[in-house]
């Protein structure tokens, strides 16, 4: 079975968990990690043997990537 090439945008709590799970799943191949903080992107990418990016547009040029988890910080807006 061909593995699905995946990437994760965001290296916070959920981003790290998504990366870990993708690395552990037999059906996925973790290709890349992206975060605006270059040091965090590099650290998580090194931990899970993936490529590090700070620019999601550049990352998405990688033809191996077929799916992306967007795990960025969110804020609730009150009206």
C-alpha positions as a printed Julia matrix, in Angstrom:
79×3 Matrix{Float64}:
   0.0    0.0    0.0
   1.27   3.48  -0.91
   1.67   5.75   2.09
  -0.09   9.13   2.09
   2.44  11.99   2.16
   1.44  14.42   4.91
   2.62  17.69   6.45
   1.75  19.63   9.59
   1.44  23.4    9.88
   1.94  24.56  13.47
   4.25  23.18  16.15
   2.16  23.79  19.25
   0.57  21.08  21.38
  -1.74  19.75  18.65
   0.79  20.14  15.86
   3.32  18.0   17.74
   0.64  15.38  18.36
  -0.39  15.3   14.71
   3.26  14.91  13.67
   3.79  12.09  16.18
   0.69  10.2   15.06
   1.49  10.62  11.36
   4.98   9.27  12.04
   3.54   6.25  13.88
   0.8    5.37  11.38
   1.69   2.73   8.81
  -0.49   4.46   6.2
   1.21   7.89   6.34
   4.61   9.32   5.57
   5.36  12.55   7.44
   7.1   14.75   4.89
   7.24  18.23   6.43
   6.64  20.5    9.41
   5.93  24.21   8.99
   5.93  26.98  11.6
   6.66  30.72  11.5
   9.26  30.1   14.21
  12.21  28.54  12.35
  13.78  27.04  15.47
  10.56  25.27  16.51
   9.96  24.03  12.96
  13.49  22.64  12.8
  13.3   21.01  16.25
  10.03  19.19  15.55
  11.11  18.27  12.02
  14.35  16.79  13.39
  12.45  14.9   16.09
  10.21  13.24  13.49
  12.67  13.01  10.59
  10.84  15.5    8.35
  11.7   18.65   6.4
  11.36  22.01   8.18
   9.7   25.05   6.62
   8.73  28.53   7.77
   6.73  29.3    4.62
   3.68  27.13   3.92
   3.58  28.24   0.28
   7.11  26.92  -0.23
   6.27  23.73   1.64
   3.23  23.04  -0.53
   5.43  23.01  -3.64
   6.72  19.63  -2.46
   4.96  17.11  -4.73
   5.23  14.38  -2.06
   2.73  16.23   0.16
  -0.82  15.04  -0.45
  -2.54  16.15   2.78
  -1.93  18.81   5.44
  -3.02  19.22   9.05
  -3.39  22.89   9.97
  -2.78  23.05  13.71
  -2.37  26.76  14.3
  -3.39  28.7   17.35
  -6.97  29.9   17.41
  -8.74  32.59  19.37
 -12.42  32.78  20.18
 -13.93  36.07  19.06
 -16.71  37.6   21.11
 -19.36  39.73  19.48
